[in-house]
Amino acid sequence: MLLDLRIIGRLLLVAWAVGGVLASLCGGLETSAPGGDVSSCEVAEGRQECGMSISKNVVLLFSGQGAQLVGMGRDLVAEFPVALDLAEQADEVLGWKLSEVMFDGPMDDLTRTSRCQPALYVHGMMVWEILKDLVPDLSVKAAAGLSLGEFTAHTAAGTFSFADGLKLVAQRGLFMEEACDAEGGAMVALIGGDEGKIRQLAVDCDVDVANLNAPGQIVLSGSVEGIDKVVETAKDVAGCKLAKKLPVAGAYHSRLMQSAQNKLAAELATVEFTKPSIPVWSNFLADVVSDEDAIKSALENQVTGSVRWAESMMKIVEGGESHFLELGPDKALAGMMKRTAKDATVTSLGTAEEIEAYVEGLEE
């Protein structure tokens, strides 16, 4: 039981990479960096997966903050020209060397919200463009992304250009970092317990529900005082097995991010959107959005709203999809899926070796 709690705790932490991330299978709880945004999770040294999908009918899943690793994308750039082209485009669009931060770190710099969000966006698009080249007949049924990964999903679906998506993600990360500096705040990962009682606890402590990552895994976010009260009372009031305060820089996916949401809304209004070529799932709505205004509203409200990841994944599976590709540096989303829909198959692709193994499996 203790081991299981540690595993689940890691899942939640990594989840906050609006951030999200953690230690090894037996290493207890830890998060990504102070700037992290709890919205992804990893298990067993960060390399657990739910099996290898051999189907060409797939759903794409893009990583959230907290999945970042120093060196991410370096092997992709060395082996695939399309990845090198995206890295060079990103550096030019941003006006600073994102590629150097991705490849060489240091980790303290890479885990800053204003750095890791564009880094994960670029990495996800590298993997996707490589896959399109290597498997032109891949049939993508839908796409979803954890927190910032929703922007990557929309770029993959053609909702907006690579450059426009990168600018939005970079601004989003910066705005959230500024909100953390101005407002402070805290987050707590809750394992087990009754969801209804946890929601009431959030109301009573005047904090918000930030992430619903998988069954029995909920993250609350808000003022330091409110989160401290949650930690003190969660076990008795809501029946939680564990209430772990997360070492993050602020209260992501809460009302304390309102200034970031307002600024992002202004940026979204300047970008041209088109109808996605594939269904893209909204974190905020736990549903597909395709209308331009609805997409902008969903991406805006996601900043202060709850990430309804588990609900989204269950709906996709109930709709008949069972093969998923996780495009990101770690296997956080595969770990969460294992707790949400055990019959689903997730193949995690983040390195040249993993991509090549997947493509070889399709050819067998």
N, C-alpha and C positions, 0 to 999 in steps of 0.2 A: 504493500500500500504506500509506503513512504517513497519508494522508487517511482511509483505511478504519479504521485503528487508532484514529484520533482519534474517529471517529464511534462506533465500538463502545465505546470508553472512556467516552464521554459516556453512552451507554445504561446502562452499569453504574452509573455514579455516580448518575444520577438515580434509578436503581433503588434506591438506598438512601434512600430517604426512610423508612424505618422509620428513614424516608426518602427518596427518590431523585431527582437532577437535573443539568443541565449547560449549557455554553457553546454557541457557534454551531457550525455545521458545520465550519468551518475553525479554530475557536478552541481546539482542544486539549481538555484535561481540566479539569473543575472540578466541585465538587459543589454541592448545595443549601447549606444553612447548617450551621454547626457542630452544630446540634441535629438535623440531618437523619437520615432512616432509609433506607438505600439500597435501595429497592425499586421504582423506576420509572425511565423513561428518556425523553429527548427527543432529536430529531434535527433538524438544519437549522433553526436559530433556534427550535427548539421547536415548529415548526408543520408538520412533515411528517406526511402521512397516507397510508394505503394505498388510497385511493379512496373513492368515495361509494357507500354501500349503498343500493340502491333497493328492497330487500325489506322487507316488514313482518314477516318471520320473523327475529328477531334474538336475539343473546346480548348481555347487558349486561356491560360491564367498567367497574369503578369505580377511580379513581386512588388511588395510594399517596402517602405523604408524599414531598415533594420536588417535587410538581407545583404547589405553591402559588404564586400570583402576587398581588401587591398589586393590589387592585381587583376581585378575583374575586367574581363575583356581583352587583356594583353595577348592571350593565345589566339583569340578570335581575330584580332587585327593582324597578327603575324601570319595567319593561315588563309584568311578570306578577304579579298579586296573590298567587298561590299562593307565589311565591318570597319576597315581602315577609312573608307570614304565617309562613313557616318561619324567616326571619331574626329576626322578633320573638319567636317561640316559643323559639328557641335562646338569645337573650339572657335571656329570663325563666327558662328551665330552668337555665342556668349561673350566673345571678346576676351576670354581668358582660357587657360589650358586645363579644361576639365579632364582631358585624357591623362595628363600627368598625375592628377589627384586620384583618378581611377587606378592607374597602373602602379604608382609608387607611393601613394598615401601622402603623409602619414595617416594612420587610422583616426587620430583625433580630428584631422581636417576632413577626411572623407565622411565621418559620421555627423558632421554639422548638417542640420536640416537643409540649409541652402546649398550644400554640396551633394549629399547622398541622393536627394530626390532627382536632380538631373542626371546623376551618374547611373541610377537604376533605370531611368527612362531610356537612356542611350544604350545601356547594356541589353535591355529587353528588346529594343528595336534591332540591335545587331543580330541577336539570335533569330528573330523573326525573319529578317531579310535573308539570312543565310539559309534558313529552312525553305523559304520560297524558292531560292535558287536550286537547292538540292532535291527538293520534293515538289515539283511544280503541280502535281496532281493531288496534293494534300487538300482534303475537303474540310474546311473550318466551319463548324456549325454555329459557333458563338464565341464570344470573348468576354473576359472579366479581369479586373485587376484590383488588388488590395490597396485601398486608399489611393496613393499617387499612381499606382498601377492602372487605375481606371483611365487615366490620361493616355498611358501607353496602349491600352486596349483600343481606345478611340483612334489613335494614330494608325495602328495596325488595320483598323477597319476603314480608314480613309476619311474619317470625320473631319480632320484637319491635317495640315502638312506636318512633316517631321520638324521643320523649323518652328512653326507656330506652336506645336505641342511642347517643344523644348523650352521655348520662351515662357509659356504658361507655367510649366512645372518649375522652372528656375525661379520665377516670380512667386509662385505659391510657397516654395521652400523658404525664400527670403522673408515673405510676409509672416509666415508661421514662426520663424526664428525671432522676428521683431516682436511678435505678440508674446512669445515666451519671455523675452527680456523685459517687456513692459508689465505683464500680468502675473508672471510666475505660475503657481499652480502645481498640482501633483496628480498622480494616477495610481490606481490599485487594481491588481489582478485578483479575481475571485474564482476559486475552484470549487465546483459543486454548489449545493444550495438550490433553493427554489427561485426560478426566474422572476415570478411575480413578487416575491418578497424582496428580492434584490432590487427590482425597479422601485418598490415602495421605499426601501432603504435609501436609494438615491434621492428620492423626493424629500425624505425626512432630513437627510444630511445636506440638502441643497447642492447636489452635484449631478453630473450627467452620465448617461450610459454611453460609453465611447465605442466599444467593440463587442460584438457577439460573434466570436470566432469559430466556435464549435460547441457541441453540447457540453454543458458544464463548465464553460470558459467564458467569463464576462469581465470586461474591464470598465471601471468607472473613472471619471475624470472631473476635476474641478479645483476648488480652492484647497490650500494646504489644510486648513482647519476642517473642512468638510471631509476630505479624504482620510484624515487622521481619525475622525469619528467613525467612518466606515470600517477602518482597520480594527478599531476597538470593539465594534458591535456586530460585525458581519457573521461571525460564527454563531452567536447566540440568537440574533434576530432573524437571519436568513438561512441558517443551517449550513453555511459554507464550511468546507473542509480546510480551506486555506485562504488567507487574505494577505497578499504580499504587496507592499508598497513598492512602486517601480522607480528606479533611479533615472528619471527623465527630466528634461529641462523645463517642461511646462505641462499644461492641461490640454492635450490634443483632443480633437473631436469633442469639444465642450464649448460652452458659451464664452469662455475666456479667449477663444480664437475668433471672436466676432470681428475684430479689426482686420484680421487676415482675410476673413471671408468677404468683407466689404471691398477691400483692395483687389482681391481676385475677381470679384464680380465686374469691376471696372475694366480689368484686363480681358476677361472673357468677351465683353461687349465689343472689343476691337478686332476680334478674330472671326474669319469667315468659316462657317461650319457647313458641311454637306451631310446628306443622309448616310449613315454607316452602311457599308457593303455587307456586313454581317451583324447579327444581333449583339449588342453590347449591354451588359448588365450593370445597373447602377447600384453602388454600395448603399446609397441613402434610401432608395426606393425598394431594393431587393426585387427589381423588375427590369425588363428591357426598356430602353428609351431610344427613340429614333427621330423625334421631332427636334429641330434646332433649338427652339426655346426651352423645351423640356430637358435637353441634354445640358444646356448651360445652367439651368436651374439646379439640376441634380449635382453637377460638378461644384457649383457654388455652395449649396447647402451641405454637401458632404464635409466641408471643413469644420463645421460646428455640430453636425449631426452624427448619428450612430452609424457605424460600419456593420451592416447586416450580412456578414459574409456567410455564416452557416446557413441562413435562410435562403440566400441566393444559390448556394451550391446544391441544397436539397431540391430546390425547384428545378434546377437544370437536370439533375439526375432523374427526378420524377417525370420530366419531360421526355425521357428516353435516352439521354446521353450518358455514356459511361467511360469514355476515353478522354483524358485530359493531358495537355502538355503544359508544364510549368516552365515559364521562360524567365530565368533569373539566376543569380549567383549561388543560391542555396536551395534547400528542399523544404522550406518552411510550409508552403501551401500544401505539399504532399502530406506532411504530418497532420495538418489540420483536416484534410479530406479524409484521412484514415479514421479519424474520430467521428466524422460527420456522415460519410457514406462508404461503408467498408467494402462494398462491392465495386466501387469506382476504381479505375486504374489511372494513376498519375505517373507520367514520365517526366522527370525534372531535367531540363536542358540548360546548362549555363556555361559549359566549357566546350572546346573543340572536340575533345575526346568523347564527351557525352552525346554531342550532336552526331558525330560520325558513327557511334555505336547504334544510335536510334535509326539512322538512315540504313545502315547495314542490316538491321533487324527487319526493316520494311522490305528489303530486297530479297530476303531469304524465302 
